[in-house]
């Protein structure tokens, strides 16, 4: 199946270049080597792949598939795994026969060892060949750096998205399209979901296409928070269906949702099952998402099926990071905190449930904690910032009715980078 899907993928997308990019040859297509060579010859002659009708006219048993939800990396991984399985099976059968023959021919251990020793090298060769190692040389690195700098200088808005939350814009200058996997962590009641809705609303305000995975609330609850933040109408009034806000509420709904820029997916839409990174990746590709929000990581399904909580949390984090790298869009997620305490009463990354891998993978970690001495005040602390200062914090008054965090204690930075004339969108 991996052979058929990959060949469909390159035909559907006219991407024979992937064969060279991933170092593939006909040995990866033992069941379809003739078709592989036909497409190769066709591309060499006409400089594009044949269409499906041409393929079917020669290979009537070839099955046609829609590969829109597939990724090149995923398909190539499947190809390599199938080849590895085939190579290992052949090696094992060969090894077993040689060892058995050697034992039958001689009762000397040395003779048996001599007979099977070459198979250790063959095994290592199979392992080595299963990895396609790529490295960039100095010339390629130089070109990459210059091109990236020029692109960012000329088109800042395509690479750095304002968060819409001044404290974050001051501290790390926005979401980095190329690099950001952002984790927002806090215990229940600290406002993680509200922060996520606020940040998603700001991306909607900017005109970005947003995908939002909601593992906890239903669609209406999530969107009421988003609209409350954008409109300054009360979420409570929406919940109670107060007639006096109906006209303005409906106007706000039309204003913010008319452009088809916001997509929500919930477990209810997946027959009660949690989403996987693969499902979210396919949805983001389908709608052309520019930012992905996940509420929460613990309410996702591990594609590798780990049994323990730690392994599951680690696997999901790695799957999100891989998805982020392939989609090349910022991913902002919510994660629960565990119950460990820090000596000075503050917060640090050890409090994130399943933290070891999650914190390593994340580019930014934002932790929320309740200020026990001040009612409705939440401390927002940036505990990891790959491109800037970490352990910067500030108190905010929570306004749950309007899905907002209002400034409390002033920070040392008084203006946002996005307020300056140097950073214009």
Buried (B, 14 or more C-beta within 10 A) or exposed (E): EBBBBBBBBBBBBEEBEBBEEBEBEBEBBEEBBEBBEBBBEBBEEEEEBBEEEBBBEEBEEBEEBEBEEBBBEBBBEBBBEBBBEBBBEEBEEEBEEBBEEBBEEEEEEEEBEEBBEEBEEEBEEBEEBEEEEEEEEEEEEEEEEEEEEEEBEEEBEEBBBBBBBBBBBBBBBBBBBBBBBBBBBBBEEBBBBBBBBBBBBBBBBBEBBBBBBBBBBEBEBBBBBBBBBBBBBBBEBBEEEEEEBEEEBEEBBEEBBEEEBBBBBBBEEEEEEBBBBBBBBBBBBEBEBBBBBBBBBBBBBBBEEBEEEEBBBBBBBBBBBBBBEBBEBBBBBBBBBEEEEEEEEBBBBBBBBBBBBBBEBBBBBBBBBBBEEEEBBBBBBBBBBBEEEBEBBBBBBBBBBBBBBEEBEEBEBEEBBBEEEEBEE
